[in-house]
Amino acid sequence: MDLGIRGRRALVCASSKGLGRGCAEALAAEGVDLVLNARGAEALEATAQAIRNAYGVNVTAIAADITTEEGRAKVLDAAGEIDILVTNAGGPPPGLWSDWGREDFIKALDANMLTPIALMSALMPKMIERRWGRVVNITSQSVKAPIPALGLSNAARTGLTGYVAGTARQVAQYGVIVNNMLPGIHATDRAISLDGAVSKNEGISMDEAKKRREATIPARRYGTAEEFGRMCAFLCSEHAGFIVAQNILLDGGGTNATI
């Protein structure tokens, strides 16, 4: 299927590895030029060059912390006009409700709620003028069913979901389509971090921690960045213009819900 987005320009955040890179590669495969962002310059440039070599698209790499005002300003200044925005940032650490104070919540909100909102606010006006735009926010399955150990993430990402629910319905009439992707566990550094915490807390091996988690997923495996990226590319396509303000679960059936 031709997704109809060849020649578009996309900003993909936290895209040097993991789900962000999966999205960037899937868009590049469709002929989309990219602006990639991550904090680590070396890994980011390596990813950018690999994508240039593999897909022949233009790739601009901007190393900056997108969760800070300075970082966002640097990225937005270099990015120019953007047709497709994919927001993404690493989740806050797991823990117990009693572990967190105000500053922990502020940090989580800045990274996983306020940063995506700031990027949308900066880029959607031009999308509206051009009567075409796509925004995909990478959130978490926890907005559908909270994960007890991820209270910071539950709170921040659910706040973003509420914002998108109203905003997406306001901008859809201008051809600007906003949706969220809700990953369950995928084979990324985040999975290693979460499995590592279980391994440490319960005194079991990393392999055992992974097997236990896989057993809770109906698909009996972790997702891949490649399949996640392909769904992102579809939501950014010409064919997704009637999909508005939706929360798309990619969790292998792990969220036990009917709707």
PyRosetta script that sets phi, psi and omega in degrees:
from pyrosetta import init, pose_from_sequence

init()
pose = pose_from_sequence("MDLGIRGRRALVCASSKGLGRGCAEALAAEGVDLVLNARGAEALEATAQAIRNAYGVNVTAIAADITTEEGRAKVLDAAGEIDILVTNAGGPPPGLWSDWGREDFIKALDANMLTPIALMSALMPKMIERRWGRVVNITSQSVKAPIPALGLSNAARTGLTGYVAGTARQVAQYGVIVNNMLPGIHATDRAISLDGAVSKNEGISMDEAKKRREATIPARRYGTAEEFGRMCAFLCSEHAGFIVAQNILLDGGGTNATI")
pose.set_psi(1, 128.7)
pose.set_omega(1, 174.0)
pose.set_phi(2, -80.4)
pose.set_psi(2, 119.4)
pose.set_omega(2, -176.5)
pose.set_phi(3, -80.1)
pose.set_psi(3, -8.1)
pose.set_omega(3, 173.1)
pose.set_phi(4, 73.0)
pose.set_psi(4, 24.7)
pose.set_omega(4, -176.8)
pose.set_phi(5, -121.6)
pose.set_psi(5, 12.8)
pose.set_omega(5, 177.7)
pose.set_phi(6, -58.4)
pose.set_psi(6, 133.2)
pose.set_omega(6, 179.7)
pose.set_phi(7, 89.3)
pose.set_psi(7, -8.2)
pose.set_omega(7, 174.0)
pose.set_phi(8, -71.3)
pose.set_psi(8, 167.2)
pose.set_omega(8, -178.5)
pose.set_phi(9, -124.7)
pose.set_psi(9, 127.4)
pose.set_omega(9, -174.4)
pose.set_phi(10, -122.5)
pose.set_psi(10, 141.3)
pose.set_omega(10, 168.3)
pose.set_phi(11, -103.5)
pose.set_psi(11, 121.2)
pose.set_omega(11, 179.6)
pose.set_phi(12, -120.6)
pose.set_psi(12, 117.3)
pose.set_omega(12, -176.5)
pose.set_phi(13, -86.3)
pose.set_psi(13, 154.6)
pose.set_omega(13, 179.7)
pose.set_phi(14, 47.4)
pose.set_psi(14, 54.1)
pose.set_omega(14, -168.2)
pose.set_phi(15, -113.0)
pose.set_psi(15, 14.5)
pose.set_omega(15, 178.0)
pose.set_phi(16, -77.0)
pose.set_psi(16, -18.2)
pose.set_omega(16, -179.4)
pose.set_phi(17, -162.0)
pose.set_psi(17, 177.5)
pose.set_omega(17, 173.1)
pose.set_phi(18, 64.8)
pose.set_psi(18, -146.8)
pose.set_omega(18, -175.9)
pose.set_phi(19, -65.3)
pose.set_psi(19, -35.5)
pose.set_omega(19, 177.4)
pose.set_phi(20, -61.5)
pose.set_psi(20, -43.8)
pose.set_omega(20, 177.4)
pose.set_phi(21, -65.9)
pose.set_psi(21, -38.5)
pose.set_omega(21, 177.7)
pose.set_phi(22, -57.6)
pose.set_psi(22, -42.4)
pose.set_omega(22, 178.1)
pose.set_phi(23, -66.3)
pose.set_psi(23, -43.6)
pose.set_omega(23, -179.7)
pose.set_phi(24, -60.9)
pose.set_psi(24, -43.5)
pose.set_omega(24, -178.6)
pose.set_phi(25, -67.1)
pose.set_psi(25, -39.5)
pose.set_omega(25, -180.0)
pose.set_phi(26, -65.6)
pose.set_psi(26, -39.0)
pose.set_omega(26, 176.6)
pose.set_phi(27, -67.6)
pose.set_psi(27, -42.2)
pose.set_omega(27, 178.6)
pose.set_phi(28, -61.0)
pose.set_psi(28, -37.0)
pose.set_omega(28, 178.6)
pose.set_phi(29, -63.0)
pose.set_psi(29, -21.8)
pose.set_omega(29, 177.8)
pose.set_phi(30, -94.5)
pose.set_psi(30, 6.7)
pose.set_omega(30, 177.0)
pose.set_phi(31, 86.4)
pose.set_psi(31, 19.5)
pose.set_omega(31, 179.9)
pose.set_phi(32, -87.6)
pose.set_psi(32, 130.4)
pose.set_omega(32, 173.1)
pose.set_phi(33, -75.6)
pose.set_psi(33, 148.1)
pose.set_omega(33, -167.9)
pose.set_phi(34, -124.6)
pose.set_psi(34, 145.1)
pose.set_omega(34, 161.8)
pose.set_phi(35, -115.4)
pose.set_psi(35, 115.3)
pose.set_omega(35, -177.6)
pose.set_phi(36, -103.8)
pose.set_psi(36, 143.9)
pose.set_omega(36, 179.4)
pose.set_phi(37, -136.6)
pose.set_psi(37, 140.4)
pose.set_omega(37, 170.5)
pose.set_phi(38, -164.5)
pose.set_psi(38, 170.0)
pose.set_omega(38, -178.8)
pose.set_phi(39, -78.8)
pose.set_psi(39, -38.3)
pose.set_omega(39, -175.7)
pose.set_phi(40, -85.5)
pose.set_psi(40, 112.6)
pose.set_omega(40, -174.1)
pose.set_phi(41, -64.2)
pose.set_psi(41, -40.4)
pose.set_omega(41, -174.9)
pose.set_phi(42, -65.9)
pose.set_psi(42, -50.0)
pose.set_omega(42, 180.0)
pose.set_phi(43, -65.5)
pose.set_psi(43, -36.9)
pose.set_omega(43, -179.1)
pose.set_phi(44, -64.5)
pose.set_psi(44, -46.3)
pose.set_omega(44, -178.9)
pose.set_phi(45, -67.4)
pose.set_psi(45, -34.3)
pose.set_omega(45, 176.9)
pose.set_phi(46, -63.4)
pose.set_psi(46, -42.2)
pose.set_omega(46, 177.4)
pose.set_phi(47, -65.1)
pose.set_psi(47, -44.1)
pose.set_omega(47, -180.0)
pose.set_phi(48, -58.5)
pose.set_psi(48, -44.4)
pose.set_omega(48, -179.0)
pose.set_phi(49, -67.6)
pose.set_psi(49, -38.8)
pose.set_omega(49, 178.4)
pose.set_phi(50, -62.3)
pose.set_psi(50, -39.7)
pose.set_omega(50, 179.5)
pose.set_phi(51, -70.6)
pose.set_psi(51, -40.3)
pose.set_omega(51, 176.0)
pose.set_phi(52, -57.2)
pose.set_psi(52, -47.4)
pose.set_omega(52, -177.1)
pose.set_phi(53, -65.1)
pose.set_psi(53, -38.7)
pose.set_omega(53, -173.9)
pose.set_phi(54, -79.3)
pose.set_psi(54, -34.6)
pose.set_omega(54, -169.5)
pose.set_phi(55, -121.5)
pose.set_psi(55, -11.2)
pose.set_omega(55, 176.3)
pose.set_phi(56, 69.3)
pose.set_psi(56, 23.7)
pose.set_omega(56, 178.2)
pose.set_phi(57, -99.5)
pose.set_psi(57, 163.8)
pose.set_omega(57, 175.7)
pose.set_phi(58, -77.5)
pose.set_psi(58, 130.6)
pose.set_omega(58, -179.1)
pose.set_phi(59, -131.1)
pose.set_psi(59, 123.2)
pose.set_omega(59, 174.4)
pose.set_phi(60, -107.9)
pose.set_psi(60, 127.7)
pose.set_omega(60, -179.2)
pose.set_phi(61, -108.5)
pose.set_psi(61, 125.5)
pose.set_omega(61, -178.5)
pose.set_phi(62, -125.8)
pose.set_psi(62, 107.1)
pose.set_omega(62, 179.2)
pose.set_phi(63, -81.4)
pose.set_psi(63, 118.6)
pose.set_omega(63, -179.6)
pose.set_phi(64, -169.7)
pose.set_psi(64, 157.6)
pose.set_omega(64, 174.7)
pose.set_phi(65, -87.5)
pose.set_psi(65, 102.2)
pose.set_omega(65, -174.6)
pose.set_phi(66, -65.3)
pose.set_psi(66, -15.6)
pose.set_omega(66, -178.3)
pose.set_phi(67, -83.9)
pose.set_psi(67, -0.3)
pose.set_omega(67, 177.0)
pose.set_phi(68, -110.3)
pose.set_psi(68, 155.2)
pose.set_omega(68, 178.2)
pose.set_phi(69, -61.1)
pose.set_psi(69, -41.2)
pose.set_omega(69, -179.8)
pose.set_phi(70, -64.2)
pose.set_psi(70, -43.0)
pose.set_omega(70, 179.9)
pose.set_phi(71, -64.1)
pose.set_psi(71, -44.3)
pose.set_omega(71, 179.1)
pose.set_phi(72, -62.7)
pose.set_psi(72, -42.3)
pose.set_omega(72, 179.7)
pose.set_phi(73, -60.4)
pose.set_psi(73, -41.6)
pose.set_omega(73, 179.0)
pose.set_phi(74, -62.9)
pose.set_psi(74, -45.1)
pose.set_omega(74, -178.5)
pose.set_phi(75, -66.8)
pose.set_psi(75, -47.4)
pose.set_omega(75, -176.9)
pose.set_phi(76, -65.4)
pose.set_psi(76, -36.2)
pose.set_omega(76, 179.3)
pose.set_phi(77, -64.9)
pose.set_psi(77, -40.0)
pose.set_omega(77, -178.6)
pose.set_phi(78, -81.0)
pose.set_psi(78, -25.0)
pose.set_omega(78, -172.8)
pose.set_phi(79, -74.4)
pose.set_psi(79, -36.1)
pose.set_omega(79, -176.3)
pose.set_phi(80, 70.9)
pose.set_psi(80, -148.2)
pose.set_omega(80, -177.7)
pose.set_phi(81, -76.6)
pose.set_psi(81, 131.6)
pose.set_omega(81, -174.4)
pose.set_phi(82, -123.4)
pose.set_psi(82, 133.2)
pose.set_omega(82, 176.5)
pose.set_phi(83, -93.3)
pose.set_psi(83, -31.1)
pose.set_omega(83, -174.0)
pose.set_phi(84, -130.1)
pose.set_psi(84, 128.3)
pose.set_omega(84, 177.4)
pose.set_phi(85, -119.4)
pose.set_psi(85, 126.0)
pose.set_omega(85, 173.3)
pose.set_phi(86, -118.4)
pose.set_psi(86, 109.2)
pose.set_omega(86, -179.4)
pose.set_phi(87, -91.0)
pose.set_psi(87, 145.8)
pose.set_omega(87, -174.7)
pose.set_phi(88, -167.8)
pose.set_psi(88, 139.5)
pose.set_omega(88, 173.6)
pose.set_phi(89, -157.3)
pose.set_psi(89, 147.0)
pose.set_omega(89, 179.1)
pose.set_phi(90, -58.0)
pose.set_psi(90, 144.9)
pose.set_omega(90, -179.0)
pose.set_phi(91, -78.8)
pose.set_psi(91, 157.2)
pose.set_omega(91, 177.1)
pose.set_phi(92, -69.4)
pose.set_psi(92, 165.0)
pose.set_omega(92, -175.4)
pose.set_phi(93, -70.7)
pose.set_psi(93, 153.7)
pose.set_omega(93, 175.4)
pose.set_phi(94, -73.6)
pose.set_psi(94, 167.0)
pose.set_omega(94, 177.5)
pose.set_phi(95, 168.9)
pose.set_psi(95, -166.2)
pose.set_omega(95, 176.8)
pose.set_phi(96, -102.4)
pose.set_psi(96, 156.7)
pose.set_omega(96, -179.6)
pose.set_phi(97, -55.1)
pose.set_psi(97, -31.6)
pose.set_omega(97, -177.0)
pose.set_phi(98, -79.3)
pose.set_psi(98, -6.1)
pose.set_omega(98, -178.5)
pose.set_phi(99, -80.5)
pose.set_psi(99, -19.5)
pose.set_omega(99, -164.3)
pose.set_phi(100, -110.3)
pose.set_psi(100, 139.2)
pose.set_omega(100, 173.5)
pose.set_phi(101, -114.9)
pose.set_psi(101, -172.3)
pose.set_omega(101, -175.8)
pose.set_phi(102, -55.9)
pose.set_psi(102, -45.4)
pose.set_omega(102, -176.8)
pose.set_phi(103, -63.7)
pose.set_psi(103, -33.0)
pose.set_omega(103, 176.7)
pose.set_phi(104, -64.0)
pose.set_psi(104, -41.6)
pose.set_omega(104, 179.5)
pose.set_phi(105, -69.2)
pose.set_psi(105, -39.8)
pose.set_omega(105, 178.4)
pose.set_phi(106, -60.9)
pose.set_psi(106, -43.0)
pose.set_omega(106, 179.3)
pose.set_phi(107, -63.0)
pose.set_psi(107, -43.0)
pose.set_omega(107, 178.4)
pose.set_phi(108, -64.6)
pose.set_psi(108, -42.8)
pose.set_omega(108, 178.7)
pose.set_phi(109, -63.6)
pose.set_psi(109, -42.2)
pose.set_omega(109, 178.4)
pose.set_phi(110, -58.6)
pose.set_psi(110, -44.3)
pose.set_omega(110, -175.1)
pose.set_phi(111, -76.4)
pose.set_psi(111, -45.4)
pose.set_omega(111, -166.4)
pose.set_phi(112, -109.0)
pose.set_psi(112, -2.5)
pose.set_omega(112, 175.0)
pose.set_phi(113, -127.9)
pose.set_psi(113, -57.6)
pose.set_omega(113, -172.0)
pose.set_phi(114, -72.7)
pose.set_psi(114, -32.0)
pose.set_omega(114, 177.8)
pose.set_phi(115, -65.6)
pose.set_psi(115, -49.6)
pose.set_omega(115, 175.6)
pose.set_phi(116, -58.3)
pose.set_psi(116, -39.3)
pose.set_omega(116, 179.1)
pose.set_phi(117, -63.2)
pose.set_psi(117, -43.2)
pose.set_omega(117, 178.9)
pose.set_phi(118, -61.7)
pose.set_psi(118, -41.1)
pose.set_omega(118, 179.7)
pose.set_phi(119, -67.3)
pose.set_psi(119, -41.8)
pose.set_omega(119, 176.4)
pose.set_phi(120, -61.9)
pose.set_psi(120, -43.7)
pose.set_omega(120, -179.5)
pose.set_phi(121, -61.8)
pose.set_psi(121, -34.3)
pose.set_omega(121, -178.9)
pose.set_phi(122, -77.0)
pose.set_psi(122, -35.7)
pose.set_omega(122, -170.0)
pose.set_phi(123, -102.4)
pose.set_psi(123, -25.3)
pose.set_omega(123, -175.6)
pose.set_phi(124, -69.6)
pose.set_psi(124, -30.8)
pose.set_omega(124, 178.2)
pose.set_phi(125, -55.8)
pose.set_psi(125, -42.1)
pose.set_omega(125, 178.2)
pose.set_phi(126, -69.9)
pose.set_psi(126, -35.1)
pose.set_omega(126, 174.9)
pose.set_phi(127, -60.6)
pose.set_psi(127, -43.2)
pose.set_omega(127, 179.3)
pose.set_phi(128, -61.8)
pose.set_psi(128, -42.9)
pose.set_omega(128, 178.1)
pose.set_phi(129, -59.5)
pose.set_psi(129, -39.7)
pose.set_omega(129, -178.1)
pose.set_phi(130, -84.1)
pose.set_psi(130, -6.5)
pose.set_omega(130, 179.9)
pose.set_phi(131, 60.7)
pose.set_psi(131, 33.9)
pose.set_omega(131, 174.9)
pose.set_phi(132, -163.2)
pose.set_psi(132, 133.5)
pose.set_omega(132, 175.3)
pose.set_phi(133, -174.4)
pose.set_psi(133, 156.0)
pose.set_omega(133, 176.5)
pose.set_phi(134, -135.8)
pose.set_psi(134, 134.1)
pose.set_omega(134, 174.1)
pose.set_phi(135, -127.9)
pose.set_psi(135, 128.6)
pose.set_omega(135, 173.5)
pose.set_phi(136, -124.7)
pose.set_psi(136, 121.1)
pose.set_omega(136, 176.4)
pose.set_phi(137, -101.3)
pose.set_psi(137, 124.9)
pose.set_omega(137, 175.5)
pose.set_phi(138, -86.0)
pose.set_psi(138, 112.3)
pose.set_omega(138, -177.8)
pose.set_phi(139, -113.2)
pose.set_psi(139, -114.8)
pose.set_omega(139, -177.8)
pose.set_phi(140, -166.8)
pose.set_psi(140, 152.9)
pose.set_omega(140, 173.4)
pose.set_phi(141, -60.0)
pose.set_psi(141, -16.6)
pose.set_omega(141, -177.3)
pose.set_phi(142, -68.1)
pose.set_psi(142, -14.0)
pose.set_omega(142, 175.9)
pose.set_phi(143, -76.9)
pose.set_psi(143, -17.8)
pose.set_omega(143, 174.5)
pose.set_phi(144, -91.6)
pose.set_psi(144, -39.6)
pose.set_omega(144, -178.1)
pose.set_phi(145, -145.3)
pose.set_psi(145, 107.6)
pose.set_omega(145, -173.2)
pose.set_phi(146, -59.4)
pose.set_psi(146, 143.5)
pose.set_omega(146, 176.7)
pose.set_phi(147, -102.5)
pose.set_psi(147, 115.6)
pose.set_omega(147, -170.8)
pose.set_phi(148, -50.9)
pose.set_psi(148, -40.6)
pose.set_omega(148, -176.1)
pose.set_phi(149, -77.5)
pose.set_psi(149, -8.5)
pose.set_omega(149, -176.2)
pose.set_phi(150, -113.6)
pose.set_psi(150, 48.9)
pose.set_omega(150, -177.2)
pose.set_phi(151, -59.5)
pose.set_psi(151, -38.4)
pose.set_omega(151, 179.0)
pose.set_phi(152, -64.3)
pose.set_psi(152, -44.8)
pose.set_omega(152, 179.0)
pose.set_phi(153, -67.0)
pose.set_psi(153, -43.7)
pose.set_omega(153, 178.1)
pose.set_phi(154, -52.1)
pose.set_psi(154, -47.6)
pose.set_omega(154, -175.0)
pose.set_phi(155, -68.3)
pose.set_psi(155, -51.0)
pose.set_omega(155, -174.4)
pose.set_phi(156, -67.6)
pose.set_psi(156, -45.1)
pose.set_omega(156, -175.9)
pose.set_phi(157, -72.3)
pose.set_psi(157, -32.3)
pose.set_omega(157, 175.7)
pose.set_phi(158, -67.3)
pose.set_psi(158, -35.0)
pose.set_omega(158, 174.7)
pose.set_phi(159, -61.1)
pose.set_psi(159, -43.4)
pose.set_omega(159, 177.1)
pose.set_phi(160, -62.1)
pose.set_psi(160, -40.6)
pose.set_omega(160, -179.5)
pose.set_phi(161, -60.4)
pose.set_psi(161, -41.5)
pose.set_omega(161, 177.8)
pose.set_phi(162, -64.3)
pose.set_psi(162, -39.7)
pose.set_omega(162, 177.8)
pose.set_phi(163, -63.2)
pose.set_psi(163, -46.5)
pose.set_omega(163, -178.3)
pose.set_phi(164, -63.7)
pose.set_psi(164, -36.3)
pose.set_omega(164, -176.8)
pose.set_phi(165, -55.9)
pose.set_psi(165, -40.6)
pose.set_omega(165, 178.2)
pose.set_phi(166, -83.7)
pose.set_psi(166, -45.0)
pose.set_omega(166, -175.0)
pose.set_phi(167, -63.6)
pose.set_psi(167, -43.3)
pose.set_omega(167, -177.6)
pose.set_phi(168, -59.3)
pose.set_psi(168, -34.4)
pose.set_omega(168, -179.0)
pose.set_phi(169, -76.2)
pose.set_psi(169, -18.8)
pose.set_omega(169, 177.3)
pose.set_phi(170, -82.6)
pose.set_psi(170, -32.3)
pose.set_omega(170, -173.7)
pose.set_phi(171, -99.7)
pose.set_psi(171, -9.7)
pose.set_omega(171, -176.7)
pose.set_phi(172, -61.0)
pose.set_psi(172, -32.3)
pose.set_omega(172, -178.9)
pose.set_phi(173, -63.7)
pose.set_psi(173, -18.0)
pose.set_omega(173, 179.8)
pose.set_phi(174, -98.6)
pose.set_psi(174, 10.5)
pose.set_omega(174, -179.8)
pose.set_phi(175, 81.5)
pose.set_psi(175, 12.1)
pose.set_omega(175, 177.6)
pose.set_phi(176, -100.6)
pose.set_psi(176, 115.5)
pose.set_omega(176, -171.3)
pose.set_phi(177, -110.7)
pose.set_psi(177, 123.0)
pose.set_omega(177, -176.4)
pose.set_phi(178, -121.0)
pose.set_psi(178, 127.2)
pose.set_omega(178, 177.0)
pose.set_phi(179, -142.0)
pose.set_psi(179, 167.3)
pose.set_omega(179, 178.6)
pose.set_phi(180, -119.6)
pose.set_psi(180, 143.0)
pose.set_omega(180, 171.9)
pose.set_phi(181, -109.3)
pose.set_psi(181, 130.8)
pose.set_omega(181, -173.8)
pose.set_phi(182, -113.3)
pose.set_psi(182, 91.4)
pose.set_omega(182, -179.8)
pose.set_phi(183, -75.2)
pose.set_psi(183, 141.8)
pose.set_omega(183, 162.0)
pose.set_phi(184, -86.9)
pose.set_psi(184, -150.6)
pose.set_omega(184, -177.3)
pose.set_phi(185, -76.2)
pose.set_psi(185, 128.2)
pose.set_omega(185, 176.9)
pose.set_phi(186, -124.1)
pose.set_psi(186, 159.4)
pose.set_omega(186, -178.3)
pose.set_phi(187, -77.0)
pose.set_psi(187, 76.9)
pose.set_omega(187, -179.5)
pose.set_phi(188, -134.5)
pose.set_psi(188, -179.5)
pose.set_omega(188, 177.3)
pose.set_phi(189, -61.1)
pose.set_psi(189, -29.6)
pose.set_omega(189, 178.2)
pose.set_phi(190, -62.7)
pose.set_psi(190, -41.3)
pose.set_omega(190, 177.9)
pose.set_phi(191, -63.2)
pose.set_psi(191, -40.2)
pose.set_omega(191, 178.6)
pose.set_phi(192, -62.8)
pose.set_psi(192, -41.0)
pose.set_omega(192, 179.1)
pose.set_phi(193, -63.8)
pose.set_psi(193, -46.2)
pose.set_omega(193, -179.2)
pose.set_phi(194, -67.5)
pose.set_psi(194, -41.9)
pose.set_omega(194, 178.2)
pose.set_phi(195, -66.5)
pose.set_psi(195, -34.1)
pose.set_omega(195, 177.7)
pose.set_phi(196, -63.8)
pose.set_psi(196, -38.1)
pose.set_omega(196, 178.5)
pose.set_phi(197, -65.4)
pose.set_psi(197, -41.4)
pose.set_omega(197, 177.5)
pose.set_phi(198, -65.0)
pose.set_psi(198, -43.2)
pose.set_omega(198, 179.6)
pose.set_phi(199, -58.2)
pose.set_psi(199, -45.6)
pose.set_omega(199, -179.0)
pose.set_phi(200, -68.6)
pose.set_psi(200, -45.7)
pose.set_omega(200, -175.2)
pose.set_phi(201, -70.4)
pose.set_psi(201, -31.0)
pose.set_omega(201, -175.6)
pose.set_phi(202, -107.2)
pose.set_psi(202, -1.1)
pose.set_omega(202, 176.9)
pose.set_phi(203, 66.3)
pose.set_psi(203, 37.8)
pose.set_omega(203, 178.5)
pose.set_phi(204, -120.6)
pose.set_psi(204, 167.7)
pose.set_omega(204, -179.2)
pose.set_phi(205, -74.3)
pose.set_psi(205, 160.9)
pose.set_omega(205, 176.2)
pose.set_phi(206, -61.0)
pose.set_psi(206, -38.9)
pose.set_omega(206, 179.8)
pose.set_phi(207, -62.6)
pose.set_psi(207, -42.3)
pose.set_omega(207, 178.6)
pose.set_phi(208, -66.6)
pose.set_psi(208, -40.0)
pose.set_omega(208, 178.1)
pose.set_phi(209, -61.4)
pose.set_psi(209, -41.4)
pose.set_omega(209, 179.0)
pose.set_phi(210, -66.4)
pose.set_psi(210, -43.6)
pose.set_omega(210, -179.8)
pose.set_phi(211, -61.6)
pose.set_psi(211, -39.4)
pose.set_omega(211, 178.3)
pose.set_phi(212, -62.6)
pose.set_psi(212, -43.3)
pose.set_omega(212, -179.0)
pose.set_phi(213, -68.8)
pose.set_psi(213, -40.8)
pose.set_omega(213, 177.8)
pose.set_phi(214, -59.8)
pose.set_psi(214, -33.9)
pose.set_omega(214, -179.2)
pose.set_phi(215, -66.7)
pose.set_psi(215, -19.3)
pose.set_omega(215, 178.9)
pose.set_phi(216, -88.0)
pose.set_psi(216, -4.1)
pose.set_omega(216, -177.0)
pose.set_phi(217, -104.8)
pose.set_psi(217, 123.0)
pose.set_omega(217, 179.3)
pose.set_phi(218, -53.1)
pose.set_psi(218, -35.2)
pose.set_omega(218, 178.0)
pose.set_phi(219, -72.3)
pose.set_psi(219, -12.2)
pose.set_omega(219, 177.9)
pose.set_phi(220, 58.4)
pose.set_psi(220, 34.5)
pose.set_omega(220, 175.5)
pose.set_phi(221, -161.1)
pose.set_psi(221, 166.9)
pose.set_omega(221, 170.7)
pose.set_phi(222, -83.7)
pose.set_psi(222, 151.8)
pose.set_omega(222, 174.8)
pose.set_phi(223, -72.4)
pose.set_psi(223, 169.6)
pose.set_omega(223, 177.2)
pose.set_phi(224, -115.2)
pose.set_psi(224, 153.3)
pose.set_omega(224, 178.0)
pose.set_phi(225, -64.4)
pose.set_psi(225, -29.7)
pose.set_omega(225, -177.8)
pose.set_phi(226, -67.3)
pose.set_psi(226, -46.5)
pose.set_omega(226, -178.8)
pose.set_phi(227, -70.9)
pose.set_psi(227, -32.5)
pose.set_omega(227, 175.0)
pose.set_phi(228, -62.5)
pose.set_psi(228, -45.6)
pose.set_omega(228, -179.1)
pose.set_phi(229, -61.5)
pose.set_psi(229, -36.7)
pose.set_omega(229, -179.2)
pose.set_phi(230, -66.3)
pose.set_psi(230, -36.9)
pose.set_omega(230, 175.6)
pose.set_phi(231, -66.2)
pose.set_psi(231, -40.1)
pose.set_omega(231, 176.7)
pose.set_phi(232, -58.4)
pose.set_psi(232, -46.5)
pose.set_omega(232, -179.2)
pose.set_phi(233, -60.6)
pose.set_psi(233, -39.2)
pose.set_omega(233, 178.7)
pose.set_phi(234, -64.7)
pose.set_psi(234, -42.6)
pose.set_omega(234, 179.3)
pose.set_phi(235, -64.8)
pose.set_psi(235, -21.3)
pose.set_omega(235, 177.7)
pose.set_phi(236, -92.0)
pose.set_psi(236, 2.4)
pose.set_omega(236, -171.1)
pose.set_phi(237, -88.3)
pose.set_psi(237, 173.7)
pose.set_omega(237, 174.1)
pose.set_phi(238, -66.0)
pose.set_psi(238, -21.3)
pose.set_omega(238, -175.2)
pose.set_phi(239, -84.7)
pose.set_psi(239, -3.2)
pose.set_omega(239, -174.2)
pose.set_phi(240, -105.5)
pose.set_psi(240, 18.3)
pose.set_omega(240, -174.1)
pose.set_phi(241, -69.3)
pose.set_psi(241, -12.2)
pose.set_omega(241, 179.2)
pose.set_phi(242, -111.0)
pose.set_psi(242, 12.8)
pose.set_omega(242, 175.6)
pose.set_phi(243, -104.2)
pose.set_psi(243, 103.7)
pose.set_omega(243, -169.9)
pose.set_phi(244, -126.5)
pose.set_psi(244, 128.3)
pose.set_omega(244, 173.6)
pose.set_phi(245, 60.5)
pose.set_psi(245, 34.9)
pose.set_omega(245, -178.5)
pose.set_phi(246, -98.0)
pose.set_psi(246, 155.3)
pose.set_omega(246, 178.3)
pose.set_phi(247, -115.6)
pose.set_psi(247, 100.5)
pose.set_omega(247, -172.1)
pose.set_phi(248, -91.5)
pose.set_psi(248, 113.4)
pose.set_omega(248, 179.1)
pose.set_phi(249, -78.9)
pose.set_psi(249, 131.8)
pose.set_omega(249, 170.1)
pose.set_phi(250, -128.5)
pose.set_psi(250, 81.4)
pose.set_omega(250, -170.3)
pose.set_phi(251, -136.0)
pose.set_psi(251, 14.0)
pose.set_omega(251, 178.7)
pose.set_phi(252, 65.0)
pose.set_psi(252, 19.9)
pose.set_omega(252, -178.5)
pose.set_phi(253, 87.4)
pose.set_psi(253, 9.4)
pose.set_omega(253, -173.6)
pose.set_phi(254, -68.3)
pose.set_psi(254, -27.2)
pose.set_omega(254, 178.5)
pose.set_phi(255, -84.7)
pose.set_psi(255, 113.4)
pose.set_omega(255, -173.7)
pose.set_phi(256, -85.3)
pose.set_psi(256, 86.0)
pose.set_omega(256, -177.1)
pose.set_phi(257, -148.3)
pose.set_psi(257, 150.1)
pose.set_omega(257, 178.5)
pose.set_phi(258, -83.0)
pose.set_psi(258, -38.6)
pose.set_omega(258, -178.1)
pose.set_phi(259, -121.0)
pose.dump_pdb("model.pdb")
